[in-house]
Amino acid sequence: MVRQELVARQLDEQIAARYPVGQRLRILDVGMGQGTQALRLARAGHSLTGLESDPEMLRTAHEALASEPAGIRERFRLIEGDGRETGVHFLPGSFDVVLCHGVLMYVEEPDAMLAGLARMLAPGGLLSLLVRNGDALAMRPGLAGDWPGALAAFESDAYSPKLSASLEQGAPPSSLGLPVRADRLEDLTATLAGIAAPLQAWYGVRVFTDLVPNGEELPPADELERLLAAEDRAGRTEPYRRVAALLHLCGVRG
Ligand SMILES: C[S@@+](CC[C@H](N)C(=O)[O-])C[C@H]1O[C@@H](n2cnc3c(N)ncnc32)[C@H](O)[C@@H]1O
């Protein structure tokens, strides 16, 4: 919930900086999963296309969409497909915003996929990536007192969600417990520059609450608001944002 809420605030900020209020944007969500951001953006009036490779996830998304009002269903497309093959499904330049959240960690060679996503953007369009922070992998085992895990994490770009599979909300069941990739800010900055969607802004996501398991009950509303305010502040403040569990990178198509 903290992740989705922080990403929502950051995304709205980036959209508001680029597009007039009320403009209906064409948004592609690659690896949409349960579609938290996509549904939120559709409810805000935008046109959504969800691309998802897992038929089970897609079924869940269809069910969630079925309970939405007709107006939202009409401007929401769900497509089964691979985010590495967006060119098969869409014409270049056909979206204003492309989201790719929590997906890159499952893709072995992300650069080609990212180049494909950038091609889907119209000039000035926004590419929003949420990735596991490869520069801070020792934080989670370290804060949990797992010293061998922390020491190993310094040497690795792979991340194992074994601490608690439930921490990885929405992860495909096949990947739970298996090591997945993490990405480094410097590498992705270079990649984005190379695919004509240079980095414009970046945020840390989950600096203080990374060890809280998914099933944990939410605190009362006023405490939750303070928690989100502290996370939001840390996510945009040096040096805290650099050790966040996740990085939210925003590139803009030149
Ligand atoms: C951790 S979930 C994230 C879901 C959602 N984007 C979010 O942030 O809440 C990752 C999703 O990406 C999907 N996925 C993984 N690799 C993919 C690929 N190559 N193409 C399309 N979807 C993919 C998985 O099936 C899963 O639904």
The ligand as an ORCA input file, in Angstrom:
! r2SCAN-3c Opt
* xyz 0 1
  C       5.550     -7.512     -9.255
  S       4.236     -7.488    -10.410
  C       3.965     -5.756    -10.566
  C       2.553     -5.437    -10.949
  C       2.247     -3.952    -11.111
  N       2.967     -3.374    -12.235
  C       2.530     -3.196     -9.846
  O       3.480     -2.412     -9.813
  O       1.805     -3.376     -8.876
  C       5.022     -7.895    -11.936
  C       4.072     -8.181    -13.065
  O       4.779     -8.160    -14.293
  C       4.371     -9.246    -15.090
  N       5.469     -9.540    -16.019
  C       6.685    -10.055    -15.719
  N       7.439    -10.126    -16.824
  C       6.680     -9.646    -17.849
  C       6.893     -9.475    -19.236
  N       8.059     -9.806    -19.823
  N       5.890     -8.956    -19.995
  C       4.711     -8.624    -19.428
  N       4.438     -8.770    -18.125
  C       5.419     -9.272    -17.337
  C       4.082    -10.351    -14.084
  O       3.240    -11.347    -14.626
  C       3.415     -9.549    -12.951
  O       2.043     -9.423    -13.144
*
